[in-house]
């Protein structure tokens, strides 16, 4: 890979820095769009919830030895800022796309300067309980997210932007010498550091191979986790936003409480299945 980059005149370190900057820039664009179209209250509620859900779960994954994000410039906990930044930006875009696919111009008519106020009666897709509509919308959101991840993750893995634990008997974490340093400028998270989280999760993989079922060289659990994470987040977020009689403060408190409850469950789902 080093030879290929040299042949076409691209510095792999520069390429990785561009990747990092572009993802953080995408977050800034989505933040600006959300502030403009939905108001600051919904924007803070959604982006803070999504950012910290991802940052905590991904950091747990790194510390457990499942994968690494080596050589980035900006980190939050044990994961690069670009990771939760790109996750919540991608989910925001997907939710906006789903609204337009399902409701067309009707979705645009709901924009207001201080919040995204929806009336359940106007947006219900089925007769009966409105929860059916939320389930369908969240399923569309998560399916679109999975399609994005099926494209993005293999490319990122090829370029060594994140690295999964090797699929070898008895290997439960990433040790020294595993990471190919061709595109690393900073010696950050080159292997799993000794920590209590790694010790706790090691008991789930005493023998055999960790994540033996792989698609495009990536553990299948990664794609399952993407589907589950986006489905749960989109369902919770949409549920809170469709509560017409709730104050903005109550919406924020409920969504953030749900996210706090989600973090240990989601992290466990991401790390422990050995399929």
Order of alpha helices (4+ residues) and beta strands (2+ residues): alpha-alpha-alpha-beta-beta-beta-alpha-alpha-beta-beta-alpha-alpha-beta-alpha-beta-beta-alpha-alpha
